[in-house]
C-alpha cells in the first residue's frame, strides 16, 4: 500500500493510493488523519489499516466521500512539516558519486574518504510537484 498526504478542503490529510483513488485513511479506518500521527500510532494501527484495505473497493467508497480520484495536484510532501531537521547522506552510492563527478568536471573516480552529510530544515520540505523558489541573491543554481 502506498501512503500519501493530500490536500482536502485546504487541510493536509492522510491518504492511501488504491485502485487509482486516494482513500482517506482516517475516514475509512478511524484514528490518525496525518502521516506523522499515523507513523506515531505504531505497528498495531498499521496492521489494522492494512487489513481493512485488503477488502476495500475504492470506487464504491467514492460515493461515500471516503475516496476521490487520484490527481497529482492534490499531493503534498508525505510529512509536510517534519518535527526536526532531516539528515541526509550525499553521494551515498558509487554511481551517484560518479554522476556528480562528471557534472563537476572531475576526472578522479575515487569517492570521498568520509561520508558527506547535510541537513534540511522542516521549512525546506515541499510537495512532489511543487515549484522550488529560487532567490537569485542566495544562489544561481539549485541541486536536487
SULQUITA-V261111 format. One line per field, one symbol per residue. ss: DSSP state (H for helix, E for strand, L for the rest). Layout:
ss: ???
This chain:
ss: LEEEEEEELLEEEEEEEELLEEEEHHHHHLLLLLHHHHHHHLHHHHHHHHHHHLLLLHHHHHLLLLEEELLHHHELLLLLLLLLLEEEEELLLHHHHHHHHHHLLLLLLLLLLLLEEEEELHHHLLLLLLLLLLLLLLLLLLLL
